[in-house]
Amino acid sequence: MTKNKSVLKWLEEMKALVSPDQVVWIDGSEEQLEELRKMSCDTGEMVKLNQEKLPGCYLHRTHENDVARVEARTFICSREEKDAGPTNNWKDPQEMYELLYSIAKDSYQGKTMYVIPYSMGPVGSPFAKIGYELTDSIYVVLNMAIMTRVGAAVEAVLPEDSDDWVRGLHASCNVDAEKRYICHFPEDNAIISVNSAYGGNVLLGKKCFALRIASFLGKNEGWMAEHMLILGIENPQGEIKYVTAAFPSACGKTNLAMMIPPEGYQAKGYKVWTVGDDIAWMHVGPDGRLWAINPENGFFGVAPGTNMKSNPNALITTQKGTIFTNVVHNLNDNTVWWEGLDKNPPELGVDWKGNPWNGKTADQKGAHPNSRFTAPAKNCPCISDQFDNGAGVPISAIIFGGRRAQTTPLVYQSRDWNNGVFVGSIMASETTAAATGAVGVVRRDPMAMLPFCGYHMGDYFGHWIEMGEKLGEKAPKIFNVNWFRVDDNGKFIWPGFGDNLRVLEWILARCEGKVDAVQTPIGFTPNPEDINLEGLEDFDIETLKTILEVDPGKWAKEAAGIEEFYEKFGDRLPEELKNQLATLKENLK
């Protein structure tokens, strides 16, 4: 238990508010966690799975009204509305404290308050940050123990007089969707979540702290909290270069984070190492370069579609010490199943709602489309040996990507840092048939941070520009990729998956000044012969040329869309980005 005065004072205030029957401090020991697992199985909160096939694995189901992040119920409660910006929902902080406290009041009666001290980032790292989450849910405790570093070791590194920690209150209440709120108070280092028990809304270290609160801290303290994977690429000489990459959802982020090189590359000795699959905290290191840590300790991945073909490393990662949420319970052998795992759904199953389910005859899906696995990162076969390095890894390139059927080429490099910030700020994907509504509508998601930026996005762009000034000539090069160009029949042209390494190889060659490039109105594209196509079947250099094309007509239409998007940021849009847009238009003439 901590001796930190501000933690203890806050804890007493929260105890008085929610009235728990007892308080349990999470010390991070395996004995305590095992006891909690047993308790959760006794109450039916979790189901213990086949320990021979899935050692240490459990199944959980959430309430049917509580299966995903709810952006409409997520608020940035900055003191002034203008500081939340046009892309966030804002509420007055005093008004929300009153409302949230009235909802949470006495909601722990008859329950235990679990106090979770946790570190985002390796414990003791100069880049790590500490949080305390209070929860009434064992499920939350056990997930936080996978996703973050929890327990006594964390408390040992927080000075007694420090106020540099994030307060998090989670109250399940009645899981009432109409009274569900996920609120962030950036100026107070505080997060409050009520009436949800779904991971993304209640594992407060995840998007709430690691992105929304941390992005605000990063702006004020001179570092960056980004929605990015961190990947190491080892060449046959044993040299490892690291990149970060940001993609909106459904653009292959996890697949890239755990990529398996094509056979020809493997034979030569190429390897790929995962440092992080979702979030990067980046600082200017003592050498003036940009260094990144993964603040998380686990993976919170979407289960459907994960299989031995699409992402074998992710699937292997889930096979021990994992909590599965809202997937099918396979009663044949007490394991789990989901759509896309294999072609053999169980006939004797229980669906995500808890109803009997026969996968051979059912006309409804057994697993929820947003069903999840929470798995320890250490399980991943390609986890980097730098995963726990508190100093982080040096970043050579920053990659942005989206899902565009026509406009954007397979890969292009920005002209300089500010042009790269422009490229990130205009990131977009087109809606697919999988999403509701019209197909092919362009949705902008700057740096994949639209739902996760904890302050005004115009100021966020400005912070990127400031970071570039700090880094100067040592700044990573910035690129954009698009794996999703389609032919006249709507089929993807580029093979994707492990073959994306061919593009990353060109990116690193550009960072090292080893290859030239073609100057286009939008930036630098590869000379087609500089992308290695060796071993690719049904794909030749002529096909490659078609997806490296930059069509001025399509980009003129794109520029009009960018201008319209930029209007929402008003006078908070940095001049540098207005100038970049003007340059693009001029280049297209």
C-alpha positions as CSV (number, residue, x, y, z in Angstrom):
1,M,0.0,0.0,0.0
2,T,1.3,3.4,-1.0
3,K,2.4,6.2,1.3
4,N,1.7,8.8,-1.3
5,K,-0.4,11.5,0.4
6,S,-2.4,12.6,-2.7
7,V,-3.3,9.0,-3.5
8,L,-4.5,8.3,0.0
9,K,-6.5,11.5,0.2
10,W,-8.2,10.7,-3.1
11,L,-8.9,7.2,-2.1
12,E,-10.7,8.3,1.1
13,E,-12.8,10.7,-0.9
14,M,-13.8,7.9,-3.4
15,K,-14.5,5.4,-0.5
16,A,-16.9,8.0,1.0
17,L,-18.5,8.4,-2.4
18,V,-19.1,4.8,-3.5
19,S,-19.3,3.1,0.0
20,P,-17.6,-0.3,-0.6
21,D,-18.0,-3.1,1.9
22,Q,-14.2,-3.7,1.7
23,V,-11.1,-2.4,0.0
24,V,-8.5,-4.8,-1.6
25,W,-5.2,-3.5,-2.9
26,I,-3.8,-5.2,-5.9
27,D,-0.2,-6.2,-5.2
28,G,0.4,-7.9,-8.6
29,S,1.2,-11.3,-7.0
30,E,0.2,-14.5,-8.9
31,E,-1.3,-15.8,-5.6
32,Q,-3.7,-12.8,-5.4
33,L,-4.6,-12.9,-9.1
34,E,-5.3,-16.7,-8.9
35,E,-7.6,-16.1,-6.0
36,L,-9.5,-13.5,-8.0
37,R,-9.8,-15.8,-11.0
38,K,-11.3,-18.5,-8.7
39,M,-13.7,-16.0,-7.2
40,S,-14.8,-14.8,-10.7
41,C,-15.5,-18.4,-11.8
42,D,-17.4,-19.1,-8.6
43,T,-19.7,-16.1,-9.3
44,G,-20.1,-16.9,-13.0
45,E,-18.3,-13.7,-14.1
46,M,-15.8,-15.8,-15.9
47,V,-15.6,-19.4,-17.2
48,K,-12.3,-21.4,-16.8
49,L,-11.4,-23.0,-20.1
50,N,-9.7,-26.3,-21.0
51,Q,-6.3,-25.9,-19.1
52,E,-4.6,-28.5,-21.2
53,K,-5.4,-26.8,-24.5
54,L,-5.6,-23.2,-23.2
55,P,-3.6,-22.9,-20.0
56,G,-4.5,-19.9,-17.9
57,C,-7.3,-18.9,-20.2
58,Y,-10.8,-17.7,-19.3
59,L,-14.0,-16.7,-21.1
60,H,-16.2,-13.6,-20.2
61,R,-19.4,-12.2,-21.5
62,T,-20.5,-8.6,-21.3
63,H,-24.0,-7.2,-21.1
64,E,-25.7,-7.2,-24.5
65,N,-25.9,-3.3,-24.4
66,D,-22.2,-3.0,-23.6
67,V,-20.0,-4.5,-26.3
68,A,-17.8,-1.6,-27.7
69,R,-16.4,1.8,-27.1
70,V,-19.2,4.4,-27.3
71,E,-17.9,7.6,-28.8
72,A,-21.2,9.4,-28.3
73,R,-20.9,8.8,-24.5
74,T,-17.2,9.7,-24.4
75,F,-16.3,13.3,-23.3
76,I,-13.3,15.6,-22.9
77,C,-14.1,17.8,-19.9
78,S,-11.7,20.6,-20.3
79,R,-12.4,23.8,-18.4
80,E,-13.1,25.7,-21.7
81,E,-15.1,24.1,-24.5
82,K,-12.8,25.6,-27.1
83,D,-9.9,23.5,-25.8
84,A,-11.7,20.2,-26.5
85,G,-12.0,21.3,-30.1
86,P,-14.5,20.4,-32.9
87,T,-13.7,16.7,-33.0
88,N,-14.4,15.8,-29.4
89,N,-17.6,15.8,-27.3
90,W,-17.3,18.4,-24.5
91,K,-19.0,18.8,-21.2
92,D,-18.3,21.3,-18.4
93,P,-16.1,19.6,-15.8
94,Q,-17.9,20.8,-12.7
95,E,-21.3,19.8,-14.2
96,M,-19.9,16.3,-15.0
97,Y,-18.3,15.7,-11.7
98,E,-21.6,16.4,-10.1
99,L,-23.5,14.1,-12.5
100,L,-21.0,11.3,-12.4
101,Y,-20.7,11.4,-8.6
102,S,-24.5,11.3,-8.3
103,I,-24.5,8.2,-10.6
104,A,-21.6,6.4,-8.8
105,K,-22.8,7.3,-5.2
106,D,-23.1,4.2,-3.0
107,S,-22.8,2.0,-6.1
108,Y,-20.1,-0.2,-4.4
109,Q,-22.5,-1.1,-1.5
110,G,-22.2,-4.9,-1.0
111,K,-19.1,-4.9,-3.3
112,T,-15.4,-4.8,-3.0
113,M,-13.3,-1.8,-4.1
114,Y,-10.2,-3.0,-5.9
115,V,-7.3,-0.5,-5.9
116,I,-5.1,-1.1,-8.9
117,P,-1.7,0.8,-9.0
118,Y,-0.4,0.5,-12.5
119,S,2.4,1.7,-14.7
120,M,2.0,2.7,-18.4
121,G,5.4,1.7,-19.7
122,P,8.2,-0.4,-18.0
123,V,8.2,0.3,-14.3
124,G,10.8,2.9,-13.5
125,S,11.3,4.0,-17.1
126,P,11.8,7.8,-17.4
127,F,9.0,7.8,-20.0
128,A,6.5,5.7,-17.9
129,K,3.5,7.2,-16.2
130,I,1.6,5.9,-13.2
131,G,-2.1,5.5,-12.7
132,Y,-4.5,4.2,-10.0
133,E,-7.8,2.7,-11.1
134,L,-10.6,1.9,-8.6
135,T,-13.0,-0.7,-9.8
136,D,-15.8,-3.0,-8.5
137,S,-15.0,-5.6,-11.2
138,I,-12.7,-8.6,-10.9
139,Y,-12.8,-8.8,-14.7
140,V,-11.3,-5.3,-14.9
141,V,-8.6,-6.2,-12.4
142,L,-7.5,-9.3,-14.3
143,N,-7.5,-7.5,-17.6
144,M,-5.5,-4.6,-16.2
145,A,-3.0,-7.1,-14.9
146,I,-2.5,-8.3,-18.5
147,M,-2.6,-4.9,-20.2
148,T,-0.4,-3.0,-17.8
149,R,2.3,-3.5,-15.1
150,V,0.4,-3.6,-11.8
151,G,1.1,-3.9,-8.1
152,A,3.6,-3.1,-5.4
153,A,6.6,-2.5,-7.8
154,V,4.6,0.4,-9.3
155,E,3.9,2.0,-5.9
156,A,7.6,1.8,-5.0
157,V,8.6,4.2,-7.8
158,L,6.0,6.9,-7.0
159,P,7.5,9.5,-4.7
160,E,5.4,10.2,-1.5
161,D,4.9,13.8,-2.4
162,S,4.2,13.4,-6.2
163,D,1.0,14.4,-7.7
164,D,2.1,13.1,-11.2
165,W,-0.3,10.2,-11.5
166,V,-3.7,9.6,-13.1
167,R,-6.8,9.1,-11.1
168,G,-9.3,6.6,-12.5
169,L,-12.7,5.7,-11.1
170,H,-14.7,2.9,-12.7
171,A,-18.2,2.0,-11.4
172,S,-20.2,-0.7,-13.1
173,C,-23.4,0.6,-11.5
174,N,-26.3,-1.0,-13.4
175,V,-24.6,-1.1,-16.9
176,D,-27.3,1.3,-17.9
177,A,-26.6,2.5,-21.5
178,E,-28.6,5.7,-21.0
179,K,-26.5,6.7,-18.0
180,R,-23.1,5.5,-19.5
181,Y,-20.3,8.0,-19.5
182,I,-16.6,7.8,-20.1
183,C,-15.2,11.2,-19.1
184,H,-11.7,12.6,-19.2
185,F,-10.6,15.6,-17.2
186,P,-7.2,16.5,-18.8
187,E,-6.4,19.4,-16.5
188,D,-7.0,17.2,-13.5
189,N,-5.3,14.0,-14.7
190,A,-8.6,12.2,-14.0
191,I,-10.8,9.6,-15.8
192,I,-14.3,8.5,-14.6
193,S,-16.2,5.7,-16.3
194,V,-19.7,4.7,-15.1
195,N,-22.3,2.1,-16.3
196,S,-20.0,0.1,-18.5
197,A,-18.1,-3.1,-18.0
198,Y,-16.7,-3.4,-21.6
199,G,-12.9,-3.4,-21.9
200,G,-12.4,-0.3,-24.0
201,N,-14.5,1.8,-21.7
202,V,-13.3,0.4,-18.3
203,L,-9.6,-0.6,-18.8
204,L,-8.7,3.0,-18.0
205,G,-5.0,2.5,-18.9
206,K,-6.0,1.8,-22.5
207,K,-7.3,4.5,-24.8
208,C,-8.5,6.7,-21.9
209,F,-5.0,7.2,-20.2
210,A,-2.5,6.1,-22.9
211,L,-4.0,8.3,-25.6
212,R,-6.6,10.9,-24.4
213,I,-4.9,12.0,-21.2
214,A,-1.4,11.2,-22.4
215,S,-1.8,13.2,-25.6
216,F,-2.6,16.3,-23.4
217,L,0.4,15.5,-21.1
218,G,2.6,15.1,-24.1
219,K,1.6,18.5,-25.5
220,N,2.4,20.2,-22.2
221,E,5.6,18.2,-21.5
222,G,7.1,18.0,-25.0
223,W,6.5,14.4,-26.0
224,M,4.0,12.5,-28.1
225,A,1.3,9.9,-27.3
226,E,0.3,8.3,-30.6
227,H,-2.1,5.6,-31.8
228,M,0.7,3.7,-33.5
229,L,2.3,0.2,-33.6
230,I,6.1,-0.1,-33.1
231,L,7.9,-2.6,-35.3
232,G,11.6,-3.7,-35.6
233,I,12.9,-4.9,-39.0
234,E,16.1,-6.9,-38.8
235,N,18.1,-7.3,-42.0
236,P,20.4,-10.3,-42.9
237,Q,23.4,-8.4,-41.3
238,G,21.6,-8.3,-38.0
239,E,20.9,-4.6,-38.0
240,I,17.4,-3.6,-36.6
241,K,15.6,-0.5,-37.7
242,Y,12.4,0.6,-36.0
243,V,9.3,2.2,-37.5
244,T,6.0,3.4,-36.0
245,A,2.8,3.3,-38.0
246,A,-0.7,4.7,-37.6
247,F,-3.8,3.2,-39.4
248,P,-7.5,3.7,-38.8
249,S,-9.5,0.6,-37.9
250,A,-9.8,-2.2,-40.5
251,C,-6.6,-1.3,-42.2
252,G,-4.4,-4.1,-41.1
253,K,-2.6,-2.6,-38.1
254,T,-2.3,-5.7,-36.0
255,N,-1.3,-7.8,-39.0
256,L,1.5,-5.3,-39.7
257,A,2.6,-5.2,-36.1
258,M,3.1,-9.0,-36.1
259,M,4.0,-9.5,-39.7
260,I,5.7,-12.7,-40.9
261,P,8.3,-12.0,-43.7
262,P,7.7,-13.7,-47.1
263,E,9.6,-17.0,-47.5
264,G,12.3,-15.5,-49.7
265,Y,13.0,-12.8,-47.1
266,Q,13.1,-15.4,-44.3
267,A,15.6,-17.5,-46.3
268,K,17.9,-14.4,-46.5
269,G,17.6,-13.9,-42.7
270,Y,15.1,-11.0,-42.4
271,K,13.2,-11.0,-39.2
272,V,10.4,-8.8,-37.9
273,W,10.0,-7.9,-34.2
274,T,6.9,-6.5,-32.4
275,V,7.5,-3.8,-29.8
276,G,3.9,-2.6,-29.8
277,D,0.6,-3.2,-31.7
278,D,-1.4,-0.2,-30.7
279,I,0.1,2.7,-28.9
280,A,3.5,4.5,-29.0
281,W,4.8,7.1,-26.5
282,M,7.6,9.0,-28.2
283,H,10.3,11.3,-26.7
284,V,13.3,13.2,-28.0
285,G,16.2,11.1,-26.6
286,P,19.6,12.3,-25.3
287,D,21.0,11.8,-28.8
288,G,18.4,14.1,-30.3
289,R,16.6,11.3,-32.1
290,L,13.0,10.2,-31.6
291,W,12.6,7.2,-29.2
292,A,9.4,5.2,-28.6
293,I,8.1,2.9,-25.9
294,N,5.0,0.8,-25.9
295,P,3.1,1.9,-22.7
296,E,1.1,-1.3,-22.7
297,N,2.0,-4.8,-21.5
298,G,-0.6,-6.8,-23.5
299,F,-2.7,-7.0,-26.6
300,F,-6.4,-6.2,-26.6
301,G,-7.2,-7.6,-30.0
302,V,-10.4,-8.2,-32.1
303,A,-10.9,-12.0,-32.3
304,P,-13.1,-12.5,-35.4
305,G,-10.9,-12.9,-38.5
306,T,-7.8,-13.9,-36.4
307,N,-6.5,-17.2,-37.6
308,M,-3.3,-19.1,-38.5
309,K,-3.4,-17.6,-42.0
310,S,-4.3,-14.0,-41.3
311,N,-2.2,-13.5,-38.2
312,P,-0.5,-16.7,-36.8
313,N,1.6,-14.7,-34.3
314,A,-1.6,-13.1,-32.8
315,L,-3.4,-16.4,-32.6
316,I,-0.4,-18.1,-30.9
317,T,-0.2,-15.2,-28.4
318,T,-3.8,-16.0,-27.3
319,Q,-3.1,-19.7,-26.4
320,K,-2.1,-19.1,-22.8
321,G,-2.9,-16.6,-20.0
322,T,-5.6,-14.9,-22.1
323,I,-9.1,-13.6,-21.3
324,F,-11.6,-14.0,-24.2
325,T,-14.6,-11.7,-24.2
326,N,-17.9,-12.3,-26.2
327,V,-16.6,-15.2,-28.3
328,V,-18.3,-18.7,-28.7
329,H,-17.8,-21.2,-25.9
330,N,-17.1,-24.5,-27.6
331,L,-18.6,-27.1,-25.2
332,N,-17.1,-30.0,-27.1
333,D,-13.8,-29.5,-25.5
334,N,-14.3,-26.3,-23.3
335,T,-12.4,-24.0,-25.7
336,V,-13.4,-21.0,-27.7
337,W,-14.3,-20.3,-31.3
338,W,-15.1,-17.2,-33.5
339,E,-16.0,-16.5,-37.1
340,G,-12.9,-16.7,-39.2
341,L,-10.9,-18.9,-36.8
342,D,-11.4,-22.0,-38.9
343,K,-14.1,-23.7,-41.0
344,N,-15.2,-26.0,-38.2
345,P,-17.7,-24.2,-35.9
346,P,-18.8,-26.2,-32.9
347,E,-22.3,-27.8,-33.1
348,L,-22.4,-27.8,-29.3
349,G,-21.7,-24.2,-28.4
350,V,-22.8,-21.2,-26.4
351,D,-22.9,-17.9,-28.3
352,W,-21.7,-14.6,-26.9
353,K,-25.1,-13.8,-25.4
354,G,-25.0,-17.1,-23.4
355,N,-27.5,-19.0,-25.6
356,P,-27.1,-22.5,-27.0
357,W,-25.5,-22.2,-30.5
358,N,-25.0,-24.7,-33.3
359,G,-22.5,-23.3,-35.7
360,K,-23.6,-25.8,-38.4
361,T,-27.2,-24.6,-38.5
362,A,-27.2,-21.1,-36.9
363,D,-28.2,-18.2,-39.0
364,Q,-26.6,-15.7,-36.6
365,K,-23.0,-15.2,-35.7
366,G,-21.8,-16.9,-32.5
367,A,-19.1,-14.4,-31.6
368,H,-19.8,-10.6,-31.4
369,P,-18.1,-8.8,-34.3
370,N,-16.1,-6.8,-31.7
371,S,-15.3,-9.8,-29.5
372,R,-11.9,-9.6,-28.0
373,F,-8.8,-11.3,-26.5
374,T,-6.7,-9.8,-23.8
375,A,-3.3,-11.5,-24.1
376,P,0.1,-11.0,-22.5
377,A,2.5,-9.4,-25.0
378,K,5.3,-11.7,-23.8
379,N,3.4,-14.6,-25.4
380,C,4.0,-13.2,-28.9
381,P,6.5,-15.4,-30.8
382,C,7.9,-12.2,-32.4
383,I,8.0,-10.0,-29.4
384,S,11.1,-7.7,-29.4
385,D,13.9,-8.2,-26.9
386,Q,13.6,-4.4,-26.4
387,F,9.9,-4.7,-25.3
388,D,10.8,-3.9,-21.6
389,N,13.6,-1.4,-22.4
390,G,12.6,1.7,-20.5
391,A,14.7,3.9,-22.8
392,G,12.6,2.7,-25.8
393,V,13.8,2.2,-29.4
394,P,15.0,4.8,-31.9
395,I,12.5,5.5,-34.7
396,S,13.8,5.7,-38.4
397,A,10.4,6.2,-40.1
398,I,6.8,7.2,-39.3
399,I,4.2,5.6,-41.5
400,F,0.6,6.7,-42.0
401,G,-1.9,4.6,-43.9
402,G,-5.6,4.4,-44.9
403,R,-7.9,2.4,-47.1
404,R,-8.3,4.0,-50.5
405,A,-9.5,2.3,-53.6
406,Q,-8.0,4.6,-56.2
407,T,-6.5,7.9,-55.1
408,T,-3.5,7.2,-52.9
409,P,-0.5,5.3,-54.3
410,L,0.9,2.1,-52.7
411,V,3.6,4.2,-50.9
412,Y,4.9,7.8,-51.0
413,Q,7.4,9.8,-48.9
414,S,6.7,13.3,-47.7
415,R,9.0,16.1,-48.8
416,D,9.9,17.0,-45.2
417,W,8.6,16.9,-41.7
418,N,5.9,19.6,-42.0
419,N,4.7,18.0,-45.3
420,G,4.6,14.7,-43.3
421,V,2.4,16.3,-40.7
422,F,0.2,17.4,-43.5
423,V,0.1,13.8,-44.9
424,G,-0.9,12.5,-41.4
425,S,-3.5,15.2,-40.9
426,I,-5.3,14.3,-44.1
427,M,-5.3,10.5,-43.5
428,A,-8.5,8.9,-44.6
429,S,-10.3,5.7,-45.4
430,E,-13.3,5.0,-47.6
431,T,-16.2,3.2,-46.1
432,T,-16.6,-0.4,-47.1
433,A,-19.7,-2.6,-47.4
434,A,-18.9,-3.8,-43.8
435,A,-19.8,-0.4,-42.5
436,T,-23.3,0.9,-42.3
437,G,-24.3,3.6,-44.8
438,A,-22.9,4.5,-48.2
439,V,-19.9,2.8,-49.6
440,G,-16.8,4.8,-50.8
441,V,-17.4,7.8,-48.5
442,V,-14.1,9.4,-47.5
443,R,-13.7,9.5,-43.7
444,R,-10.8,11.5,-42.4
445,D,-9.0,10.3,-39.3
446,P,-5.9,12.4,-38.8
447,M,-3.0,10.3,-37.5
448,A,-5.7,7.7,-36.6
449,M,-6.3,9.9,-33.5
450,L,-9.7,11.3,-34.3
451,P,-11.5,9.5,-31.4
452,F,-8.5,9.6,-29.1
453,C,-7.0,13.1,-29.1
454,G,-7.5,14.6,-25.6
455,Y,-7.5,18.3,-26.7
456,H,-8.1,20.5,-29.7
457,M,-6.9,18.8,-32.9
458,G,-5.7,22.0,-34.4
459,D,-3.3,22.4,-31.4
460,Y,-2.4,18.7,-31.8
461,F,-1.2,19.4,-35.4
462,G,0.7,22.4,-34.0
463,H,2.4,20.1,-31.4
464,W,3.5,17.8,-34.2
465,I,5.1,20.8,-36.0
466,E,6.8,21.8,-32.7
467,M,8.2,18.3,-32.3
468,G,9.7,18.5,-35.8
469,E,11.4,21.8,-34.9
470,K,12.9,20.1,-31.8
471,L,14.1,17.1,-33.8
472,G,15.5,19.1,-36.7
473,E,17.6,17.0,-39.1
474,K,17.3,14.0,-36.8
475,A,13.6,13.7,-37.3
476,P,12.3,10.4,-38.7
477,K,11.2,10.4,-42.4
478,I,7.4,10.3,-42.9
479,F,5.6,8.1,-45.4
480,N,2.1,7.1,-46.4
481,V,1.1,3.6,-47.5
482,N,-2.1,2.2,-49.0
483,W,-2.4,-1.6,-49.3
484,F,-6.0,-1.3,-50.6
485,R,-5.9,-0.1,-54.3
486,V,-8.5,-2.1,-56.2
487,D,-8.8,-3.2,-59.9
488,D,-11.9,-2.7,-62.1
489,N,-13.5,-5.7,-60.5
490,G,-13.0,-4.4,-57.0
491,K,-10.3,-6.9,-56.1
492,F,-7.2,-5.8,-54.1
493,I,-4.2,-5.4,-56.4
494,W,-1.3,-5.5,-53.9
495,P,-1.0,-8.9,-52.1
496,G,-0.6,-7.3,-48.6
497,F,0.1,-9.2,-45.4
498,G,3.8,-10.3,-45.2
499,D,4.5,-8.9,-48.6
500,N,4.1,-5.4,-47.1
501,L,7.7,-6.0,-46.0
502,R,8.7,-5.2,-49.6
503,V,7.4,-1.7,-49.1
504,L,9.0,-1.3,-45.7
505,E,12.3,-2.4,-47.2
506,W,12.0,0.5,-49.7
507,I,11.0,2.9,-46.8
508,L,14.2,2.0,-44.9
509,A,16.3,2.3,-48.0
510,R,15.0,5.8,-48.4
511,C,15.8,6.6,-44.7
512,E,19.3,5.5,-45.3
513,G,19.7,7.4,-48.6
514,K,20.3,4.2,-50.6
515,V,17.7,4.7,-53.4
516,D,16.4,7.6,-55.4
517,A,12.7,8.3,-55.9
518,V,10.3,10.0,-58.3
519,Q,9.1,13.5,-57.5
520,T,5.3,13.8,-57.8
521,P,2.8,16.6,-56.9
522,I,2.2,14.8,-53.5
523,G,5.7,13.7,-52.6
524,F,8.3,11.0,-53.6
525,T,7.1,7.6,-55.0
526,P,9.5,4.7,-55.7
527,N,11.1,3.9,-59.0
528,P,9.2,0.7,-59.6
529,E,12.4,-1.4,-60.0
530,D,13.4,-0.4,-56.4
531,I,10.5,-2.5,-54.9
532,N,11.6,-6.1,-54.7
533,L,9.0,-8.3,-56.4
534,E,11.1,-11.5,-56.3
535,G,9.0,-14.6,-55.5
536,L,5.7,-12.8,-56.1
537,E,3.3,-14.8,-58.3
538,D,0.7,-13.2,-60.5
539,F,2.2,-9.8,-59.9
540,D,4.7,-8.0,-62.1
541,I,6.3,-4.6,-62.5
542,E,3.6,-3.3,-64.9
543,T,1.0,-4.1,-62.3
544,L,3.1,-2.3,-59.7
545,K,3.3,0.8,-61.9
546,T,-0.5,1.1,-61.9
547,I,-0.6,1.4,-58.0
548,L,2.3,3.8,-57.9
549,E,0.5,6.3,-60.1
550,V,-0.5,9.7,-58.9
551,D,-3.6,11.0,-60.8
552,P,-3.7,14.9,-60.7
553,G,-7.5,14.9,-61.4
554,K,-8.2,12.6,-58.4
555,W,-5.9,14.6,-56.2
556,A,-7.5,17.9,-57.2
557,K,-10.8,16.4,-55.9
558,E,-8.9,15.2,-52.8
559,A,-7.5,18.7,-52.2
560,A,-11.1,20.1,-52.2
561,G,-12.1,17.5,-49.6
562,I,-9.0,18.5,-47.4
563,E,-9.9,22.1,-47.6
564,E,-13.5,21.4,-46.4
565,F,-12.1,19.2,-43.6
566,Y,-9.6,21.9,-42.5
567,E,-12.4,24.5,-42.2
568,K,-13.7,22.9,-39.0
569,F,-10.4,23.8,-37.2
570,G,-10.8,27.5,-37.8
571,D,-8.0,29.8,-36.6
572,R,-6.5,26.9,-34.6
573,L,-5.3,25.2,-37.8
574,P,-1.5,25.9,-38.0
575,E,-0.4,28.2,-40.8
576,E,2.1,25.5,-41.9
577,L,-0.7,23.2,-42.8
578,K,-2.6,25.9,-44.8
579,N,0.6,26.5,-46.7
580,Q,1.0,22.7,-47.3
581,L,-2.5,22.6,-48.8
582,A,-1.7,25.6,-51.0
583,T,1.5,24.0,-52.2
584,L,-0.4,20.8,-53.1
585,K,-2.9,22.7,-55.1
586,E,-0.1,24.6,-56.9
587,N,1.7,21.3,-57.6
588,L,-1.4,19.8,-59.2
589,K,-1.8,22.6,-61.7
